[in-house]
């Protein structure tokens, strides 16, 4: 049985979710955090629904096996395709990035169009669109005509290659975002953990009319509320929480990409083998975790 | 025991290897071909050596389990990191894309610099460079100073997004290839199965001084020679060989990307589950296949 002293688990398809880990660590500095990045199989955003759900089950199963008291799905694509499934199968609370993003967008919009940008999987899952239509946390839903979506598949590789601020990225930005700027979106959800690294460029392109929504801070707040409600918040906060990193692969540009998202180099990442991943998925599937 | 009537197996990290399948099918139209694309875990080019070797063992193990008489490693990164390992462990002949590429470049160079472009993994493996230094198939090796390499990580996502012929691709091309053009490379190895789709643009950028080497045709020729030597060539060639497609995921843009590489839509792809992949890797590791 999980207690308040157990760590919080956070997983992502790769290293982009470190932006979420940072936000959670800032809001809940006393909590121990375990991060798992599925760097061997990244990206998830181009892959099919069933594949993403299988991967997410393994990722979350691994964290549950490490004794976490809560699972945060930092990956938008995994949140889109696997959140319901994980909530049904895991023995701990599960929170994703889409619901907080929807809530924040509904809080900020001033009656104009709301844009959502993300991977092919995230956009095609229709989850952001559903959330915006239905409303959330006391905010009413908005009409379908006000919801504008764009798949931005090149943003992830551009960020991973450190191409922020280049002419190439400016051209790609224009290619993807022109319809949203022309429609005068008043709010734009950054529906992928890589996109906060393009925040300034996106803001400059969209102009002052558009507020950008990065769900990391809202998600950290929601995580705190759930822990409080479940009596799982760590109250003895004298020491700073430990950060523990697990990855399924050390990619060639690991140090560079990791530092880009975390703001500093990752120390001591542990490598998780393919067989362990497979085993973690099976354990959760059987409900024996 | 494999006989001439058995199919040839071809695997790649994703769908790029379909360019190799086309070349093999053109040269050996009577042979049955089984293609496996590891679309659930694509790309390999950014991932570490051990991960790529594990994936390649599973991919090849799957093909051996399907009864192939030969394995063609159509992925450059997998050829770089796993070819020796596969030759040691598999019960059938194995051929990769790097050796034919090296041979073709040595045949074509006119004494000037030889360029190699590929993924981070392929370039950092040093396999093309080693091959060029050592020489091959009667062609002498060339001095290290004549070998110029560039990692081109954005080429794969640009091709997958169908951005050929755009201003964005022209800028990225210039970013990567300028040093090779300035050095007046007389030969340029396209060291990734995605790059043949950028062939015209690369040729236009590099100018007439540079000959481009796409190893698919040379590889098909080498495969034929090995089959002849092993008495495994299919001689009864009255009927056209069957093409059989297996994938670990159906990505969102499957139809579009598949047709781009194959030249026509892929009919009836079979999906291979994660557990089957894991099992295939174990079978080969034990040498029981």
Contacts between the chains, C-beta under 8 A, distances in Angstrom:
chain1	res1	chain2	res2	distance
A	39	B	47	7.3
A	40	B	41	6.9
A	40	B	47	6.3
A	40	B	51	4.9
A	40	B	55	7.9
A	41	B	40	6.9
A	41	B	41	4.8
A	46	B	160	7.6
A	46	B	251	5.1
A	46	B	252	6.1
A	46	B	253	7.2
A	47	B	39	7.3
A	47	B	40	6.3
A	47	B	249	5.0
A	47	B	251	5.6
A	47	B	252	7.6
A	48	B	249	5.1
A	48	B	250	4.9
A	48	B	251	6.2
A	48	B	252	7.0
A	51	B	40	4.9
A	51	B	248	7.5
A	51	B	249	4.2
A	54	B	274	5.7
A	55	B	40	7.9
A	120	B	252	4.2
A	120	B	253	6.8
A	121	B	252	6.3
A	124	B	252	6.0
A	153	B	157	6.8
A	153	B	160	7.6
A	153	B	161	5.5
A	154	B	157	5.8
A	154	B	158	7.3
A	154	B	161	6.0
A	154	B	163	7.6
A	154	B	168	8.0
A	156	B	157	7.9
A	157	B	153	6.8
A	157	B	154	5.8
A	157	B	156	7.9
A	157	B	157	4.3
A	158	B	154	7.3
A	160	B	46	7.6
A	160	B	153	7.7
A	161	B	153	5.5
A	161	B	154	6.0
A	163	B	154	7.6
A	167	B	171	6.2
A	168	B	154	8.0
A	168	B	168	6.2
A	168	B	171	5.0
A	168	B	172	5.9
A	168	B	175	7.1
A	171	B	167	6.2
A	171	B	168	4.9
A	171	B	171	6.9
A	172	B	168	5.9
A	175	B	168	7.1
A	248	B	51	7.5
A	249	B	47	5.0
A	249	B	48	5.1
A	249	B	51	4.2
A	250	B	48	4.9
A	251	B	46	5.1
A	251	B	47	5.6
A	251	B	48	6.2
A	252	B	46	6.1
A	252	B	47	7.6
A	252	B	48	7.0
A	252	B	120	4.3
A	252	B	121	6.3
A	252	B	124	6.1
A	253	B	46	7.2
A	253	B	120	6.8
A	274	B	54	5.8
A	274	B	278	6.6
A	274	B	281	7.4
A	275	B	278	6.8
A	278	B	274	6.6
A	278	B	275	6.8
A	278	B	278	4.8
A	281	B	274	7.4
